[in-house]
């Protein structure tokens, strides 16, 4: 083998080893932490699966290298079946499953409500007539439980609860109802809750973004580790796998679907730390930072191309900038990093890489086609409205149907869906309502138990079904925005990393399954925060690898 082919990998491994050694030295040179930290930093990396973490963790040199020097739980579980952004974010700082928080999907339907056959968005207040699913009046109204930040503020009103993300639903689900500062991306800049003014930090960040959009920008440099990912894959009428995020002038969507989105989010978070003096007050503050670019890129290009590899390298740098900024301010902070869900690569590339069972969902499982099939099978129809409607795996029967006929419609719908070879399981609303909430290791839960963990009797469908492993629920790819996704009950969507780090904390890794609902009770124990018994579905994880116990037991 030519020597030059050995030099680059060797240099890369030595650089990674040096970064790891530096991070280890930082952890060992600091005194063991005592007392509650002054700032909780909760980072969610949208669509950051345990698979992505495992694939890239040895290559991280910055923020994600440091976080691996704390408590590492590589098999965290978003235990429920509805592995979408809103339900996943709702578990992180509430400590409860979607069945309890009420956040069963990004959108759902309530046929008996004023919305009827129109969807309800998880982070809107549809009581406001100005709100619609496409342009919501952003609110945490649908969230039925408090977040960690709200518990902290109830214990000490001086505590500040701040959240920033590209996605409004991430902000609302991590911040909750009582939030001091909330920012998310809309159009070509960051916005906030109705009736509030943008802070100077947000104004400055928007001005900086405007300058970048006016000039455009060149592509990102390809890291050496990404050369094997740089392969063209045909997906429908487009190709993916070789993009490097060149930014055309005045193209905010290109900005959003790139590592620049995460960088801007962290820039704003750093600005809010300075502006609000987070971590410097009389009570512990909480800063929630949800980084959305991994999800946007995963949807637009899949998870295994050059695009995602570049994103992983830039994500590492971006998180490093956030941590370094907090270090420079001399703040005693504790970081937790996890994800709202995982993700599945585009089936066209999976087919080339040893998994031919990965395919796209058949159009026969769309609500419209299923509704037509039920009309033919049950002999029941409505003149001016769909008989069956819904999104994803939740299907609803129109409430214009008589109760007795509704039973026949549900029975027919179940029979039709069960007969489809792309379906793994189908349950009725009544069936799930009678199923006890699951317990024990989440990796061993049945499909019914996974469905039960994200079931609400009012918000969930009359029929809930799950696609077989490897089926992408996008019948036709949408170039540039939506060719791959998540949302299944399978572990590639459920398993996410959970990392905790604080200066002076001794490293350990626990490979056994834990849950994202364990995060809130773990942080509450570190803070000495008293919450009512039964507030959490999760349990406290002991972050002290020695004889001590951070859970206080």
Secondary structure, 3 states (H helix, E strand, C coil): CCHHHHHHHHHHHHHHHHHHHHHHHHHHHCCCCCCCCCEEEEEEECCCEHHHHHHHHHHCCCHHHHHCCCEEEEEEECCCCCCCHHHHHHHHCCCCCHHHHCCCCCEECCCCCCCCCCCEECCECCCCCCCCCCCCCECCCCCCCCCHHHHHHHHCCCCCEEEEECCHHHHHHHHCCCCCEEEEEECCEEECCCCCCCCHHHHHHHHHHHHHHHHCECCCCCCHHHHHHCCCEEECCEEECCCCCCECCCCHHHHHCCHHHHHHHHHHHHHHHHHHCCCCCCCCEEEEEEECHHHHHHHHHCCCCHHHHHHHHHHHHHHHHHHHHHHHCCCCEEEEEECCCCCCCCHHHHHHCCCCCCEECCHHHCHHHHHHHHHHHHCCCCCCCCCEEEECCEEEECCCCCHHHHHHHHHHHHHHHHCCCCEEEEEEHHHHHCCCCCCCCHHHCCHHHHHHCCCCCCCCCCEEEEECCCEECCCCCECCCECCCCCCCCHHHHEEEEEEEECCCCCEECCCCEECCHHHHHHHHHHCCCCCCCCCCCCCCCCCCCCCCCCCC
